[in-house]
Amino acid sequence: MGSRETFSIDEVFADLFAETSKPATILRGFRGRDEITQVELAEKLGISQSVVAELESAKRPISKAMAMKLGTFFDTSYKAFL
């Protein structure tokens, strides 16, 4: 077996990060990983689906307070969303 080349998240998702923002892409990735809809996430966070869509498209920045809610929900560091 040959050696495997490794890539950073920034390299793998460079096109997506260019279109939106890294936090927005990470949010979309966590939601996809957990197979939940924007509506389901919105209900769990007490926000509207349109706010989730705006966060995922980087039309609305993710505040520290929201990052903390997302971190708790997805069981990860809130810093991933900042």
Backbone torsions as a table, in degrees:
resi	resn	phi	psi	omega
1	MET	NA	134.0	179.4
2	GLY	-80.6	171.3	178.4
3	SER	-74.7	149.6	179.5
4	ARG	-98.9	137.2	175.9
5	GLU	-86.2	137.5	178.7
6	THR	-109.1	151.7	-178.7
7	PHE	-131.1	145.3	176.6
8	SER	-79.2	162.9	177.0
9	ILE	-60.1	-34.6	179.0
10	ASP	-64.1	-36.2	178.9
11	GLU	-73.4	-43.1	-176.5
12	VAL	-65.7	-41.0	-175.2
13	PHE	-108.0	26.1	-177.5
14	ALA	-53.9	-43.3	-180.0
15	ASP	-63.9	-42.5	179.7
16	LEU	-67.4	-41.9	-179.7
17	PHE	-64.3	-32.1	178.8
18	ALA	-68.5	-34.4	-178.5
19	GLU	-77.5	-38.2	-179.2
20	THR	-125.7	-131.9	176.0
21	SER	-131.5	159.5	179.7
22	LYS	-57.8	-48.9	178.6
23	PRO	-58.9	-39.3	179.3
24	ALA	-63.8	-42.0	179.6
25	THR	-66.7	-40.2	178.8
26	ILE	-64.7	-41.7	176.8
27	LEU	-59.1	-48.3	179.4
28	ARG	-60.1	-38.9	179.1
29	GLY	-65.4	-43.9	177.9
30	PHE	-63.1	-41.4	-179.7
31	ARG	-64.5	-41.5	177.7
32	GLY	-65.0	-41.4	179.2
33	ARG	-57.9	-42.6	-177.4
34	ASP	-86.7	-0.2	177.3
35	GLU	53.5	50.1	175.6
36	ILE	-119.4	150.0	-179.1
37	THR	-82.7	166.9	174.6
38	GLN	-60.8	-38.4	179.9
39	VAL	-62.8	-45.9	-179.8
40	GLU	-62.3	-43.9	178.7
41	LEU	-63.5	-43.5	179.5
42	ALA	-58.6	-44.6	179.7
43	GLU	-62.0	-41.4	-179.5
44	LYS	-66.8	-32.8	-177.7
45	LEU	-92.8	-9.2	-179.3
46	GLY	74.4	33.3	177.7
47	ILE	-128.5	175.4	179.7
48	SER	-87.4	159.7	177.5
49	GLN	-61.4	-34.3	-179.2
50	SER	-66.2	-32.2	176.5
51	VAL	-67.5	-42.0	176.7
52	VAL	-59.1	-45.5	179.7
53	ALA	-60.6	-41.4	179.0
54	GLU	-66.9	-37.5	176.6
55	LEU	-64.8	-42.5	-178.2
56	GLU	-71.8	-23.0	179.6
57	SER	-101.6	6.0	179.4
58	ALA	63.3	21.3	174.6
59	LYS	-80.0	-17.9	176.7
60	ARG	-131.2	124.9	179.7
61	PRO	-68.7	151.5	177.6
62	ILE	-87.3	114.9	179.4
63	SER	-73.8	165.4	177.4
64	LYS	-62.0	-40.5	179.0
65	ALA	-61.5	-43.7	179.2
66	MET	-68.6	-39.7	177.9
67	ALA	-59.0	-38.1	178.9
68	MET	-66.8	-40.4	176.3
69	LYS	-63.0	-43.8	-179.9
70	LEU	-65.1	-42.4	178.4
71	GLY	-59.8	-43.1	178.0
72	THR	-64.7	-46.4	-178.3
73	PHE	-61.9	-44.9	-176.8
74	PHE	-91.6	5.4	177.9
75	ASP	54.5	52.7	178.0
76	THR	-145.6	173.5	179.0
77	SER	-67.5	137.4	177.1
78	TYR	-61.8	-23.7	-177.4
79	LYS	-63.6	-21.2	177.7
80	ALA	-63.2	-24.2	-175.0
81	PHE	-100.9	6.6	179.3
82	LEU	-106.8	NA	NA
